């Protein structure tokens, strides 16, 4: 039996937006849900603690705590270009790009984090217990500190094991995922500093600003192309999201809800993951 052209195109469109969950037994897709407008802001980083979001706003040199409607609950001012933030154990870690330092916000107080190696324009951070990773932007490297013992991963360049202005970093299952921003890719290292995978180098990314790994998928914010690229952890491109994005700078996912700061629009786009039957 032949499938009518209109029905065939509808099925093709549905398949093109489908993403396999972890083991591939279920199909799902991400759909746009809502936009949170942030007045007079340029958001870069996003994370959460409790029921609220924390967003770094470089235009106003601040960190804001907001609810899902965008209402400001708290405001931490006078930060020196806060970048890709991270949360762990109810603490918010804030790289200060213009101050070459990391701030920690906890219990409504702000204090400095001590690093054994000094970064030059830190742009991203990942914390898991006593393991700290910092994207060291102008030094083209990642600082890895475990229990106050630090070393560097990567060096300036464009090949495997080399970085060119990294902006974000995440530790997942013993692997280090790096937004190798101006190499227009994501690079994966082990804790010994060996390059294990290069992802996205053939997908015409124009500055990979922010990343996150969630349920066996890697999400990449493609800043100047106004899109989110979704890969499996082998580096195979599964899906591309393009709608309701305006210079996306970061990605935060929790409980199948994805939140993407739009740097140029001064907003956050929300997406929901739904199963396809």
C-alpha positions in Angstrom: 0.0 0.0 0.0 1.4 3.4 -0.9 1.6 6.1 1.7 0.0 9.4 0.6 2.6 12.2 0.2 1.2 14.4 2.9 1.2 11.6 5.4 4.7 10.5 4.4 6.1 14.0 5.0 4.4 14.2 8.4 6.0 10.9 9.4 9.4 12.0 8.1 9.1 15.2 10.1 8.3 13.3 13.2 11.2 10.9 12.8 13.6 13.8 12.1 12.9 15.3 15.6 13.0 12.0 17.4 15.8 11.1 19.9 16.5 7.7 21.3 16.6 7.6 25.1 19.7 6.0 26.7 19.5 2.3 25.6 17.4 3.2 22.5 14.2 1.4 23.6 12.0 4.5 23.6 11.8 7.4 21.3 11.3 10.9 22.5 11.6 14.5 21.4 12.2 17.9 22.9 9.4 20.4 22.4 9.3 24.1 23.1 7.3 25.0 26.2 7.8 28.6 27.3 10.0 31.7 27.4 11.1 33.4 30.6 11.8 37.0 29.9 14.6 38.7 31.8 14.3 42.4 31.5 17.5 44.3 30.5 19.7 41.3 30.9 22.3 39.3 29.0 22.3 35.8 30.6 25.2 33.4 30.1 25.1 30.6 32.7 22.3 28.8 34.4 21.9 26.2 37.1 19.4 25.5 39.9 19.3 25.0 43.6 16.1 24.0 45.3 13.1 25.1 43.3 14.6 28.2 41.7 17.1 29.0 39.0 20.4 30.9 39.3 21.4 32.9 36.2 24.6 34.8 35.6 23.8 38.2 34.0 26.9 39.8 32.5 25.2 43.0 31.4 24.4 43.9 35.0 27.5 42.2 36.6 25.2 40.0 38.8 23.8 36.6 39.7 20.1 36.4 40.0 17.9 33.8 41.6 14.5 33.5 39.8 11.4 31.3 39.8 10.0 29.7 36.7 8.1 32.9 35.9 11.2 35.0 35.9 10.5 36.7 39.2 13.7 37.8 40.9 13.9 36.2 44.4 17.5 37.2 45.1 20.2 39.3 43.5 24.0 39.1 44.1 25.6 42.2 42.7 29.1 43.6 41.8 30.4 40.4 40.2 33.1 40.8 37.5 31.5 39.2 34.5 30.0 36.0 35.9 30.1 33.2 33.4 29.1 29.5 33.2 28.0 28.7 36.8 27.5 25.4 38.5 25.8 24.1 41.6 26.8 21.3 44.1 25.5 20.6 47.6 23.4 23.8 47.7 26.4 26.0 46.7 26.6 28.0 43.6 30.0 28.3 42.0 30.6 31.4 39.9 33.6 32.0 37.6 34.5 35.7 37.5 36.0 36.2 34.0 37.3 39.7 34.7 38.5 39.0 38.2 40.4 35.7 37.4 38.7 34.1 40.4 35.9 31.7 41.5 33.2 32.9 43.9 31.0 30.6 46.0 27.5 31.6 47.0 26.0 29.7 50.0 23.7 30.5 52.9 23.3 34.0 51.4 27.0 34.7 51.6 29.6 35.2 49.0 33.2 34.1 49.4 36.3 33.2 47.3 37.3 29.6 46.3 41.0 28.8 46.7 42.6 27.2 43.6 46.1 25.9 43.6 46.6 27.0 40.0 45.5 30.6 39.0 43.3 30.9 36.0 43.3 33.7 33.4 39.6 34.6 32.7 37.8 31.5 34.1 34.7 30.9 32.0 33.2 27.7 33.3 33.3 25.4 36.3 32.2 21.9 37.4 32.3 20.7 41.0 31.7 17.1 42.2 32.8 16.5 45.8 36.5 17.3 46.1 36.9 17.4 42.3 36.9 20.8 40.7 37.2 21.6 37.0 37.7 25.2 35.7 37.7 26.3 32.0 40.8 28.5 31.9 39.9 30.6 28.9 43.0 32.6 28.0 45.4 29.8 28.9 43.5 27.4 26.6 43.4 24.7 29.2 41.3 23.0 31.9 42.4 23.2 35.6 41.7 19.9 37.4 41.9 20.1 41.2 41.3 17.1 43.4 41.7 17.5 47.2 43.8 20.7 46.7 46.2 18.9 44.3 46.0 20.5 40.8 47.2 19.9 37.3 46.3 21.2 33.9 44.7 19.4 30.9 45.1 20.6 27.4 47.2 23.3 25.7 46.6 25.9 23.0 46.0 24.4 19.6 43.5 22.8 17.2 44.4 19.1 17.3 43.5 16.3 19.6 44.3 17.2 23.2 44.5 20.9 22.3 42.0 23.6 23.2 41.2 27.1 21.8 39.4 29.3 24.3 37.4 26.8 26.3 34.2 28.2 27.8 32.5 25.4 29.7 33.4 22.1 31.3 31.5 19.2 33.0 32.7 16.0 34.7 30.5 12.9 34.0 31.4 9.3 34.9 35.1 10.0 35.1 35.2 11.9 31.8 35.8 15.6 31.3 33.6 17.2 28.6 34.9 20.6 27.4 33.1 23.2 25.3 36.2 23.8 23.0 34.5 27.0 22.0 36.6 28.5 19.2 37.6 25.1 17.9 33.9 24.8 17.3 33.6 21.4 18.9 33.4 19.5 22.2 36.4 17.5 23.4 36.3 14.7 25.9 39.3 13.9 28.2 39.9 11.3 30.8 41.2 12.4 34.3 44.8 11.7 33.1 44.4 14.3 30.4 44.2 12.0 27.4 41.9 13.1 24.6 39.2 10.4 24.2 36.7 11.9 21.8 36.2 14.9 19.6 32.5 15.7 18.9 30.8 18.1 16.5 33.8 19.1 14.4 32.0 18.3 11.2 28.7 19.9 12.1 29.5 23.6 11.2 29.3 24.8 14.9 30.0 28.5 15.2 31.3 28.8 18.8 30.4 26.0 21.2 29.6 28.1 24.2 27.8 25.8 26.7 27.4 22.0 27.2 25.6 19.5 29.4 25.4 15.7 29.5 22.0 14.3 30.4 20.8 10.7 30.2 23.5 9.5 27.8 23.2 12.5 25.5 25.4 15.5 25.0 23.8 18.9 24.5 25.8 21.7 22.8 24.9 25.4 22.6 25.9 26.6 19.1 26.0 30.3 19.8 26.1 32.1 16.5 24.0 29.5 14.6 21.2 29.8 17.2 20.7 26.1 17.8 21.2 23.3 20.3 22.8 20.1 18.9 22.1 16.8 20.6 24.5 13.9 20.4 24.9 10.5 21.9 28.1 10.0 23.8 29.7 8.3 20.8 29.5 11.7 19.1 26.6 10.8 16.7 24.4 13.7 16.0 20.8 12.8 16.9 18.8 16.1 16.7 19.0 19.8 16.3 16.8 22.4 18.0 16.4 25.7 16.3 13.2 27.4 17.4 12.9 30.1 20.1 16.7 30.5 20.4 18.7 33.7 20.1 22.4 33.2 20.7 22.0 30.4 23.2 24.9 30.3 25.8 24.3 27.4 28.1 22.0 24.4 28.8 20.6 23.2 32.1 18.4 20.0 32.2 16.6 18.6 35.2 13.7 16.1 35.3 13.3 16.2 31.5 13.0 19.9 31.4 15.6 21.9 29.5 16.4 25.6 30.1 18.5 27.6 27.6 19.7 31.2 28.3 19.4 33.4 25.2 22.2 35.9 25.5 20.9 38.4 22.8 17.2 38.2 23.6 17.6 38.5 27.4 15.5 35.4 28.0 15.4 31.7 28.9 13.8 29.2 26.6 12.2 26.2 28.2 11.7 22.8 26.5 10.1 19.6 27.6 11.0 16.0 26.7 8.1 14.0 25.6 7.8 10.3 24.6 6.7 9.4 21.1 4.4 6.3 20.9 
